[in-house]
Structures are given as structure tokens and as C-alpha cells.
């Protein structure tokens, strides 16, 4: 599959920084209000520094885009400060939220008693939560979101672990995952940020956080 034409514009994509749910080992899913920890703010700070360095000397005309969750908006606020961008111009969208974990949202991983299987090779959820989404559901809402984008300016976009992996894969034109039926990019540590332009991905910064958790 070919990647999505972004008219030569760059999308800088990252997941949010560590949250109180990440630290406690709770499933976040679509939870709106799970604020960043001090580590999460430090991760956002490092991403902002790295992106500012990457863009050094450029006259910035950036769109700011995020999931409508607190953790995504907090992460973007820190990155925006490094870039001298106006966070108040952020366009937030529920379609960029994390995978919906249904009845398991807010539950401690340890309390699931092995009900949630993890694909160890790709670090993906191999079980669909009761009342929750699968990766094809994420792809459908992202496809709808992408159809509305005109890619008229470079953009910083903050989403979530699983959702950002599907979005990155769709943008580069990856084939559907043979097991999960949707394009899914390789996972990156929390605190990482990538650039995607006209179907080509470049890693801007590798974070020091853990792997994917919803």
C-alpha cells in the first residue's frame, strides 16, 4: 500500500507522557481525566526540546492537534511552549482517543486474572475487552478523521499508545497486521516522537519510557 499524501507537510506524532494510571498499572482506554505524573511532564519536556532542536531556524506555522483527553492536552501544552506555539489554538478530537477498553477501563491490570492476553511479539492486546474496540475500530475512526484533513500546514499531533500506532501505519501505507486486521506500526517507548511526511516516517526522538499500555 502507498502512504498518504500530506502535500509535503510534516506530521509530528507522539503519544502522551506517563500518567497516574500508567504508574499505578491501571487500564486507561477512553478515560478523559488521568493527569500526567512528574515523569510524564519530563517526557513531554524532552519531546519538546527534541522537536525544537529538529526545527531550529525554521519559521514555524504549525497546527496543534490532540486527543481530547487531559493527558494528551497536557503533553501538547509542554511541547507547544518549547516551540513558541499558542496551545489555545489546539484542535482536539475524540476520534484520536485511545482504544476503548469497555468494561475494563480503569481496572488494574493485575486484577484481570489473565483475561487480557498480550501479543508478546508486537506488544498488542490480543483480547477485545467486553464492550470495547479492536484495532479495526480504531482504523475506522482514524480513516474518518484523515478524510477531513487538508494538510495545509505542518502539525504536532498528540494521541495514545495504540491509536498512534494505527495512525502511523495508516499514514505510511502499511498492510493490515495479519492477526489483527488493521495497519499497526511498530511500538516505540513512551516519550518518543516521529515525523511523517508523504508516507515516510523518521524518528525524531526515542523516549525512555515503557512500551504500550492503554
N, C-alpha and C positions, 0 to 999 in steps of 0.2 A: 504494500500500500504506500502511496505517496503521502508526504506530510502536508499540513495545512499551510496555504499561502498566507503569510502575515504582512504582505506588502512591504517586505524589508524591515518591518518593525520588530522590535525585540520584546519578548515577554520574560520578565524575571520572576520566576516562580519558586515559592518556598512554602513549607508547612509552618504552622505557628511554633513558638517556643514551648518548652516544658511547662505543664500546668500542674495545679494541685491534684488533679485526677491522675495524671501520669505518675506523679511522685507516689501517690497512695496505691497505685495499681488498680484503679477503677476504670471501667469502660465509659468513655465519653459519648461516642456516637454524635447524636444531634443536640446534646446538651448545650445550651447557649451560654451559661454563666459558670465557667470554670477558669478562673483567672490564672495568669502566669505566676510561676514561682520566681525567686531571685535568679535561679539558674535559667529559667525561661527568658527573663529580661536580658540576662547576659548573652544568651544565644541570639536574641534579636539585635542586641548591640553589635555583636560580632558580624552578623549578616549585613547590618547597615554599614559598618566600617568597610567590609569587603566590597560591597556594591559601590560605595562612594569612591573607593580606590579604583575599581574597574572602570568607572565612568569619569574619572578625573579629567578635567579640562573641557568636558562637554557642556554645552548649554542645554540644560535639562528641560524637556517638555514631556512630562510623564503623566500617564493616567495611573491612579491608585485604585486597586480593586481588591476586595476581600470577601470572604465568607462573612455572614452577618453575626458570627459568634464573637463573644468578648475576646477570646484568646487570639483569634486572627486579627481583630482590630487593634488590640494592644500591641501585637508584634509589628503590625504595619506602622503604628504610631512612632515606634522607636526607629525603625528603618527610615521613615519619612524625615525624621529630624536630621539624620545624617545626610540626607540628600537635599535638605532645604526645601522640601516639598510640603504643600499645605494638606495635612491629613484631613481637614474638614471637607475637602473635595472628594473624599473616598466614595466610590460606588460599591456598596455592599449588596450581596445577592445570596439568598438562601440556597440556590442551586449549587453553590460552591461549598456547602457544608460537608461534614464527614459522613461516611457510610452510616445509615440509620441502623442502630443495633436493637431496635424494637424493645421487647420486654427486658433485655439485658442491659439497657442503658443505665449507667450509674452503679451497676453491680460490680463488686470486687472480682477480679479475675479468679482469685483463689476460691471464691465461693461457687463457681460454676461446676466444680466437681468433674472436670474433664469434658463437659458438654461442648465447649468451644474448641474444635480441632484447628491446629495451625499447620499450614503447609510449610514445613521446615526449610525447604529449598528456597522458596521465594518470599517467606515470611508474610503469607497472606492467610486470611481467615478462610478455612475450608468448610466452615459451618455457617449457614444462614441463620441468624438469630430469629426467634419467634416474632413475627410481626415486623421484621427488619428487611433491609435491602441486600441484594447481591451486587456483584460488580457490574453486571449488565444494567441494573437500575441506575447506578452511578453514571455509566456511559450515556444513558438516555437523557438524563437531565443535563449533563455537560454538553451533549450534542445540541440540545435546545439552546443552551447558553451561548455556545460558539456560533450558532447560526445568526445571532443578533450582534455579533462583534464586527466592527468595520476596520479594526486595526489601523487607525489613522495616526496613532502615536505609540511610542514605547510605553510599556506598562509594568508596574510592580504588582504582583498578584499573590496574596497570601491565602492558602487553603489549609488542607489537612493531610494526614499521612496517606490514607488510602485514596482519597479523592484526588490529591495532587499527582499520585502515581498514574491514575487512569487518565487525567488531563494531559500529562506529559506524553503518555503513549499515544493518545489521540492526535496531539499536535505534530508528532514526528511520523505519524502514519504507521505505527506498529500493528502487526497482525494480532488478532484476538489470542489471548492466552489459551492454550489447548485444553486446560482443565476448567477455566472459569468463564470462557466465552466472551471476554471483553479485553480490549488492549490494556495492558498494565506494565508500566515501566519498572525498571529495577529500583528497589528501595534505596534510600540514602539516609544517613544518620540525621537525627533531629538537629536543626541549626544549619542545614545545608541550603544553598540557593543555586538555581540553574538559570541559564539563558536559553531560550528557544526562539529561533528566527527562521522562518520559511522552512520548517521541518527539520532543522538541525539543532541539536542540543549541545550546550557547552556548560560544564560545571564551573561556577564562579567561586564557590566556597564550600568546603566539606566541614560540617559541624562535628562536634564531639559528643553529641547526644546518642541515645539508644535508637534502635530500629523502630519499625512501625508498630503502633498500637492505636486503636481507635479511641 
